Amino acid sequence: MKWDYTCKDCGVNTKKGKINFYGVTEELWGKYGVGKGMLCLECFKKRLGREFVREDFIPCFLNYFVNPVVRDIIKPTEEEVNCLFHKLRKY
């Protein structure tokens, strides 16, 4: 099965660049997301109707290391980064 990386709202290819790979809480995605589809970060924020806050995002590799916009929002502490590395090493 080929995955569709097109934002369902604006049509941008979310696979290009790093800012459109992110993980939000299941609660937020369930309320504002598009199921198994994709939304660029900007379109998700529009659906949310407010600025992002730290609590919107889950602790994951994408948010801590890949997406500079999300990393700037959540500002993970050294302890949080170390905890995530420890969890990743288990797998």
ChimeraX attribute file (.defattr): number of C-alpha atoms within 10 A of each C-alpha:
attribute: neighborCount
match mode: 1-to-1
recipient: residues
	/A:1	3
	/A:2	4
	/A:3	8
	/A:4	13
	/A:5	17
	/A:6	16
	/A:7	21
	/A:8	17
	/A:9	15
	/A:10	11
	/A:11	12
	/A:12	16
	/A:13	16
	/A:14	19
	/A:15	15
	/A:16	10
	/A:17	10
	/A:18	14
	/A:19	19
	/A:20	25
	/A:21	18
	/A:22	21
	/A:23	18
	/A:24	18
	/A:25	12
	/A:26	13
	/A:27	10
	/A:28	13
	/A:29	16
	/A:30	11
	/A:31	11
	/A:32	16
	/A:33	19
	/A:34	14
	/A:35	10
	/A:36	9
	/A:37	12
	/A:38	24
	/A:39	27
	/A:40	22
	/A:41	19
	/A:42	15
	/A:43	18
	/A:44	22
	/A:45	14
	/A:46	12
	/A:47	14
	/A:48	15
	/A:49	10
	/A:50	9
	/A:51	10
	/A:52	15
	/A:53	10
	/A:54	15
	/A:55	11
	/A:56	17
	/A:57	20
	/A:58	16
	/A:59	18
	/A:60	17
	/A:61	15
	/A:62	18
	/A:63	24
	/A:64	23
	/A:65	13
	/A:66	17
	/A:67	18
	/A:68	14
	/A:69	16
	/A:70	25
	/A:71	18
	/A:72	12
	/A:73	16
	/A:74	18
	/A:75	14
	/A:76	17
	/A:77	10
	/A:78	9
	/A:79	9
	/A:80	13
	/A:81	16
	/A:82	12
	/A:83	13
	/A:84	15
	/A:85	13
	/A:86	11
	/A:87	11
	/A:88	11
	/A:89	8
	/A:90	6
	/A:91	5
